[in-house]
Amino acid sequence: MAPIPITIITGFLGSGKTTLILKLIPQLPPDYRLALLKNEFGDLAIDSQLASASSISGVQELLNGCICCNLVGQLGDALDTLRKDVKPDRIVIETSGSAFPATLAMEVNRLGRETGDYVLDGVLVVIDVENWQGYEDTSYTAKLQARFTDMVVFNKWECAGERRFDDCLDRLGDIEVDVAWVKSDKGRVDKDVILGVDGGLARHLGPPSEFSDQEHNHRDGEGHNESHQSEVEVLSVRLRSPEPSASGCVNVPKLVQFLKSAPKDEIYRIKAILMASSLPPSSDEEPREISSKEMDPCEGSPYILNWAFGRWTFTPASSSASNTGQETLATLYGVDAATMAPAPKRLVMGMTLILARHQANKWMKRIGAEDLLELEDSHNHAELMTDRIL
């Protein structure tokens, strides 16, 4: 049997990697089996839920760590599970926003040599034209992601304008990158471009022993050696109602106000799963109500929040008549519904915040002290738990 081609898609936090994949899926033949291996910081399997709802044949998630570092040993098992269960025509690996692609490519090459089951087809990096100037100066990993790739996809250039796009091209040249590039159409790139990459660089990367450790570590402004993972800090937030019979919905106006005020230089990404009594407005929408068919009048309905650089979307989470909102929330959060209800306190929202360096302690205090997140019923005092997980 021919080896399964693997495409690695990387890029800094919020650059549009998941959007690129979701817009690839409708271009594929109906019988084409695409599997996704998703890596992300935090403990929420949000992007995988979105992908699962978009006709991807199979999804594996590696959470709360970096696939090129502390989770690299799990890569083989995850790929093997997809190979056996899905029998895919192709596997796409979407890395965390802080992953270093060369190390991951070397591990895929090693697994391909040892098993004969895989072949690395190429490495793509997605660059957010609108915001790249903001984090290029602070993220060594963002520069490495652009340097060790077979193709660069320039995303969100429509909002930034041609001058900003030209600046990105210049900065790409500054870090000595001579690589093919393409501009997306609002996150869409033709399937023949994405899947037809000539992975010359990726396939010829040798084992880790042949690669300089200096490329996988960097020095910050004070001269301290540190892993690229220390470029971000991660908080996990859970909001619970006081009892099963209490309102199990988030205060949407409070949440939207928090999203509007979140500073882009301190908070890189916000992802959440939550219960709401109506569909919350995305950043480019006005508040609107949903029909009674879409909403459980007792529990509300589950939604997925994705926030990056001041823009956000809310997407209804998949559920069914036999699957209550709380059960859907439990599934998305990766826990047994039996542990959530009829528990004394019920989970209303789980949120992951990916922050810039030295911001975690500040935002732990702010979230706890300023009532940024509340229940819809102000008479019920929510239990708010905030933990730093990176």
C-alpha positions as CSV (number, residue, x, y, z in Angstrom):
1,M,0.0,0.0,0.0
2,A,1.3,3.5,-0.9
3,P,2.4,5.6,2.0
4,I,-0.1,8.3,3.2
5,P,0.9,11.8,2.3
6,I,1.2,14.2,5.2
7,T,0.8,18.0,4.9
8,I,2.0,20.2,7.8
9,I,0.2,23.5,8.3
10,T,1.8,25.9,10.8
11,G,1.7,29.6,11.5
12,F,1.5,32.0,14.5
13,L,-1.5,32.2,16.8
14,G,-4.6,33.5,15.0
15,S,-3.1,33.5,11.5
16,G,-6.0,31.5,10.0
17,K,-4.7,27.9,9.9
18,T,-8.0,26.3,10.8
19,T,-9.9,28.5,8.3
20,L,-7.5,27.4,5.6
21,I,-8.3,23.8,6.3
22,L,-12.1,24.3,6.6
23,K,-12.1,26.1,3.2
24,L,-10.1,23.2,1.7
25,I,-12.7,20.6,2.6
26,P,-15.5,21.7,0.2
27,Q,-13.0,21.5,-2.8
28,L,-12.2,17.8,-2.3
29,P,-14.1,15.0,-4.0
30,P,-16.9,13.5,-2.0
31,D,-15.1,10.2,-1.5
32,Y,-11.7,11.8,-0.6
33,R,-10.8,10.9,3.0
34,L,-9.0,13.7,4.7
35,A,-7.9,13.2,8.4
36,L,-6.8,16.0,10.7
37,L,-4.2,15.9,13.5
38,K,-4.7,19.0,15.6
39,N,-2.3,20.3,18.2
40,E,-3.2,23.2,20.5
41,F,-2.3,24.7,23.8
42,G,-5.0,24.5,26.5
43,D,-7.5,21.8,27.3
44,L,-10.3,22.6,24.9
45,A,-10.8,20.5,21.7
46,I,-12.6,23.4,20.0
47,D,-11.0,23.5,16.5
48,S,-11.4,19.7,16.2
49,Q,-15.1,20.1,16.9
50,L,-15.4,22.6,14.1
51,A,-13.4,20.3,11.8
52,S,-15.5,17.3,12.7
53,A,-18.6,19.2,11.7
54,S,-17.1,20.0,8.3
55,S,-16.9,16.5,6.8
56,I,-13.4,15.6,7.8
57,S,-13.1,11.9,8.0
58,G,-11.3,11.7,11.3
59,V,-9.8,14.0,13.9
60,Q,-7.1,13.4,16.5
61,E,-6.3,16.1,19.1
62,L,-3.0,16.6,21.0
63,L,-3.8,19.2,23.7
64,N,-2.0,21.2,26.4
65,G,1.5,21.2,24.9
66,C,3.6,21.6,21.7
67,I,3.7,18.8,19.1
68,C,7.3,19.5,18.3
69,C,8.5,19.3,21.9
70,N,6.8,17.7,24.9
71,L,4.1,16.0,22.7
72,V,6.4,14.8,19.9
73,G,6.4,11.3,21.4
74,Q,2.7,11.0,20.9
75,L,2.8,11.8,17.2
76,G,3.3,8.2,16.1
77,D,0.4,6.8,18.1
78,A,-1.9,9.6,16.9
79,L,-1.0,9.0,13.2
80,D,-1.3,5.3,13.6
81,T,-4.8,5.7,15.1
82,L,-5.9,7.8,12.1
83,R,-4.3,5.3,9.7
84,K,-6.1,2.3,11.1
85,D,-9.5,3.9,11.9
86,V,-9.9,6.3,9.0
87,K,-7.7,4.9,6.3
88,P,-7.2,8.4,4.9
89,D,-6.1,9.6,1.5
90,R,-4.1,12.3,3.3
91,I,-3.4,13.5,6.8
92,V,-3.1,17.2,7.6
93,I,-1.2,18.2,10.8
94,E,-2.2,21.6,12.1
95,T,0.3,22.7,14.7
96,S,-0.1,25.0,17.7
97,G,0.7,28.6,17.0
98,S,4.0,28.2,18.8
99,A,5.3,25.0,17.1
100,F,8.6,24.8,15.2
101,P,7.9,23.1,11.9
102,A,11.4,21.7,11.1
103,T,11.5,19.5,14.2
104,L,8.0,18.2,13.4
105,A,8.9,17.5,9.8
106,M,12.0,15.6,10.9
107,E,9.8,13.4,13.2
108,V,7.4,12.7,10.4
109,N,10.3,11.8,8.1
110,R,11.6,9.4,10.8
111,L,8.2,7.7,11.2
112,G,8.0,7.4,7.4
113,R,11.4,5.8,7.2
114,E,10.7,3.3,10.0
115,T,7.2,2.3,9.1
116,G,6.8,3.0,5.4
117,D,3.3,4.2,6.2
118,Y,3.8,8.0,5.7
119,V,5.5,10.4,3.4
120,L,5.9,14.1,4.1
121,D,4.3,16.0,1.2
122,G,5.2,19.5,2.4
123,V,5.1,22.3,5.0
124,L,2.9,25.4,4.7
125,V,3.1,28.4,6.9
126,V,0.1,30.8,7.2
127,I,1.1,34.5,7.8
128,D,-1.5,37.0,9.0
129,V,-0.6,40.1,6.9
130,E,-2.8,42.4,9.0
131,N,-1.0,41.6,12.3
132,W,2.4,40.1,11.4
133,Q,4.2,43.4,11.9
134,G,2.9,43.4,15.5
135,Y,4.3,40.0,16.5
136,E,7.3,39.6,14.1
137,D,9.5,41.7,16.4
138,T,8.6,39.7,19.5
139,S,8.3,36.1,18.3
140,Y,11.4,34.2,17.3
141,T,9.2,31.2,16.5
142,A,7.1,33.2,14.0
143,K,10.3,34.0,12.1
144,L,11.4,30.3,12.2
145,Q,8.0,29.2,11.0
146,A,8.4,31.4,7.9
147,R,12.0,30.3,7.4
148,F,11.6,26.5,7.5
149,T,8.7,26.0,5.1
150,D,7.9,25.0,1.5
151,M,5.2,27.6,0.9
152,V,4.0,30.7,2.6
153,V,0.2,31.5,2.5
154,F,-0.4,35.3,3.1
155,N,-3.8,35.5,4.8
156,K,-6.0,38.5,5.8
157,W,-4.2,40.8,3.3
158,E,-7.6,42.1,2.0
159,C,-8.1,44.1,5.3
160,A,-4.5,45.3,5.5
161,G,-4.1,46.6,2.0
162,E,-1.4,46.2,-0.6
163,R,1.1,48.4,1.2
164,R,1.1,46.2,4.3
165,F,1.3,43.2,2.0
166,D,4.4,44.6,0.4
167,D,5.9,45.2,3.8
168,C,5.3,41.6,4.7
169,L,7.1,40.5,1.5
170,D,10.0,42.8,2.5
171,R,10.2,41.3,6.0
172,L,10.1,37.8,4.5
173,G,13.2,38.8,2.5
174,D,14.8,40.2,5.6
175,I,14.9,36.7,7.2
176,E,16.5,35.3,4.1
177,V,13.5,33.2,2.9
178,D,13.4,32.2,-0.8
179,V,10.2,30.2,-0.9
180,A,7.0,30.0,-3.0
181,W,4.1,32.1,-1.7
182,V,0.4,32.6,-2.5
183,K,-2.3,35.0,-1.3
184,S,-5.4,33.5,0.1
185,D,-8.9,34.6,-1.0
186,K,-10.4,35.3,2.5
187,G,-8.7,32.2,3.8
188,R,-9.3,30.1,0.7
189,V,-6.4,28.6,-1.4
190,D,-7.0,26.3,-4.3
191,K,-6.7,22.6,-3.3
192,D,-4.1,22.0,-6.1
193,V,-1.9,24.6,-4.5
194,I,-2.2,23.3,-0.9
195,L,-1.9,19.6,-1.8
196,G,0.5,20.0,-4.7
197,V,3.4,21.5,-2.7
198,D,6.8,20.3,-3.7
199,G,8.1,19.5,-0.3
200,G,11.8,19.7,-1.2
201,L,12.9,21.3,2.0
202,A,10.7,19.2,4.3
203,R,11.6,15.8,2.8
204,H,15.3,16.4,3.1
205,L,15.4,17.5,6.7
206,G,17.6,15.0,8.6
207,P,17.2,13.5,12.0
208,P,17.2,15.8,15.1
209,S,20.9,15.0,15.8
210,E,21.8,16.7,12.5
211,F,19.9,19.9,13.3
212,S,21.3,22.6,15.5
213,D,19.8,23.0,18.9
214,Q,20.3,26.7,18.5
215,E,17.4,26.8,16.0
216,H,15.1,25.4,18.6
217,N,16.0,27.7,21.4
218,H,16.4,31.5,21.5
219,R,17.5,34.2,23.8
220,D,15.1,36.9,25.0
221,G,16.0,40.5,25.5
222,E,17.7,39.7,28.8
223,G,19.9,37.0,27.4
224,H,18.3,34.0,29.0
225,N,18.1,30.7,27.2
226,E,14.5,29.6,26.8
227,S,12.3,27.3,24.8
228,H,10.1,28.8,22.1
229,Q,7.1,27.7,24.2
230,S,7.9,30.4,26.7
231,E,6.8,33.0,24.1
232,V,3.2,32.4,25.3
233,E,1.4,31.8,28.6
234,V,-1.9,29.9,28.8
235,L,-4.8,30.3,31.2
236,S,-7.7,27.9,31.6
237,V,-11.0,29.4,32.8
238,R,-14.1,27.6,33.9
239,L,-17.4,29.2,34.8
240,R,-20.0,27.2,36.8
241,S,-23.5,27.9,38.0
242,P,-24.2,27.3,41.7
243,E,-26.6,24.4,41.3
244,P,-28.2,22.4,38.5
245,S,-31.5,24.2,38.7
246,A,-29.9,27.6,38.3
247,S,-29.5,29.5,35.1
248,G,-26.9,27.7,33.0
249,C,-26.1,30.4,30.5
250,V,-23.3,33.0,30.2
251,N,-24.0,36.7,30.4
252,V,-23.5,37.5,26.7
253,P,-23.3,41.3,26.9
254,K,-20.6,41.0,29.6
255,L,-18.7,38.5,27.5
256,V,-18.9,40.6,24.3
257,Q,-17.6,43.6,26.3
258,F,-14.7,41.6,27.5
259,L,-13.9,40.5,23.9
260,K,-14.1,44.1,22.6
261,S,-11.7,45.4,25.3
262,A,-9.2,42.5,25.2
263,P,-5.8,44.1,24.2
264,K,-4.2,42.5,21.1
265,D,-0.7,43.0,22.4
266,E,-1.5,41.1,25.6
267,I,-4.0,38.4,24.5
268,Y,-3.2,36.5,21.3
269,R,-6.1,34.0,21.3
270,I,-9.3,33.3,23.2
271,K,-11.2,30.0,22.6
272,A,-14.2,28.9,24.5
273,I,-17.2,26.6,24.6
274,L,-20.2,28.0,26.4
275,M,-23.9,27.9,27.0
276,A,-26.0,30.9,25.9
277,S,-29.7,31.6,25.7
278,S,-29.3,33.1,22.2
279,L,-26.6,33.1,19.5
280,P,-24.0,35.7,20.6
281,P,-23.0,38.2,18.0
282,S,-19.7,37.9,16.1
283,S,-17.5,40.9,15.9
284,D,-19.0,42.0,12.5
285,E,-22.6,41.4,13.5
286,E,-25.4,42.9,15.5
287,P,-27.0,41.0,18.4
288,R,-29.7,38.6,17.2
289,E,-32.1,36.0,18.5
290,I,-32.2,32.4,17.4
291,S,-35.4,30.3,16.9
292,S,-36.9,28.2,19.5
293,K,-36.0,25.1,17.5
294,E,-32.3,25.9,17.9
295,M,-32.5,26.6,21.6
296,D,-33.3,24.6,24.7
297,P,-35.4,27.0,26.8
298,C,-34.1,25.4,30.0
299,E,-30.4,25.0,29.3
300,G,-29.7,27.3,26.4
301,S,-27.6,26.0,23.5
302,P,-23.8,25.4,23.3
303,Y,-21.6,27.7,21.2
304,I,-18.0,27.8,20.2
305,L,-16.0,31.1,20.5
306,N,-12.9,31.9,18.5
307,W,-11.2,35.3,19.1
308,A,-8.0,36.5,17.5
309,F,-6.6,40.1,17.3
310,G,-9.8,41.9,18.1
311,R,-12.1,39.8,15.8
312,W,-14.3,36.9,16.9
313,T,-16.9,34.4,15.8
314,F,-19.5,32.3,17.5
315,T,-20.5,29.0,16.0
316,P,-23.3,26.8,17.1
317,A,-21.9,23.5,18.5
318,S,-23.4,20.3,17.0
319,S,-26.0,18.7,19.2
320,S,-29.1,16.5,18.7
321,A,-32.4,15.8,20.3
322,S,-30.8,13.0,22.2
323,N,-27.8,15.1,23.3
324,T,-28.5,18.0,25.7
325,G,-26.6,21.2,25.7
326,Q,-24.7,20.2,28.9
327,E,-23.8,16.8,27.3
328,T,-22.5,18.6,24.2
329,L,-20.5,20.9,26.4
330,A,-19.1,17.9,28.3
331,T,-18.1,16.2,25.0
332,L,-16.3,19.4,23.8
333,Y,-14.5,19.7,27.0
334,G,-13.4,16.1,27.0
335,V,-15.1,15.0,30.2
336,D,-17.9,12.6,31.1
337,A,-21.3,14.3,31.2
338,A,-22.1,12.2,34.3
339,T,-19.4,14.3,36.1
340,M,-21.1,17.5,35.2
341,A,-24.8,17.0,35.9
342,P,-26.6,16.6,38.3
343,A,-23.4,17.8,40.0
344,P,-23.8,20.5,42.7
345,K,-22.3,23.0,40.2
346,R,-22.7,22.8,36.5
347,L,-20.2,23.8,33.8
348,V,-21.4,26.9,31.9
349,M,-18.3,27.9,30.1
350,G,-14.7,26.6,29.5
351,M,-12.2,29.1,28.1
352,T,-8.6,29.1,27.1
353,L,-6.6,32.3,26.9
354,I,-3.2,32.3,25.1
355,L,-1.3,35.3,26.3
356,A,1.9,37.2,25.6
357,R,4.8,36.7,27.9
358,H,4.5,38.0,31.5
359,Q,0.7,38.5,31.2
360,A,-0.7,35.4,32.9
361,N,-0.6,36.6,36.5
362,K,-2.1,40.0,35.6
363,W,-5.0,38.5,33.7
364,M,-5.7,35.8,36.4
365,K,-6.2,38.7,38.8
366,R,-8.3,40.8,36.4
367,I,-10.6,38.0,35.5
368,G,-11.2,37.1,39.1
369,A,-11.6,40.7,40.4
370,E,-13.4,42.6,37.7
371,D,-16.4,40.4,37.0
372,L,-15.5,40.1,33.4
373,L,-17.4,36.8,33.1
374,E,-20.8,36.2,34.7
375,L,-24.0,34.2,34.5
376,E,-27.0,35.5,32.7
377,D,-29.0,35.4,35.9
378,S,-27.3,38.1,38.1
379,H,-29.0,36.7,41.2
380,N,-26.9,33.5,41.0
381,H,-23.3,34.0,41.8
382,A,-21.1,31.9,39.5
383,E,-18.0,30.0,40.6
384,L,-15.1,31.1,38.5
385,M,-11.9,29.0,38.4
386,T,-8.8,30.3,36.7
387,D,-5.6,28.1,36.4
388,R,-2.4,28.8,34.6
389,I,-1.5,25.7,32.6
390,L,1.6,27.1,30.8
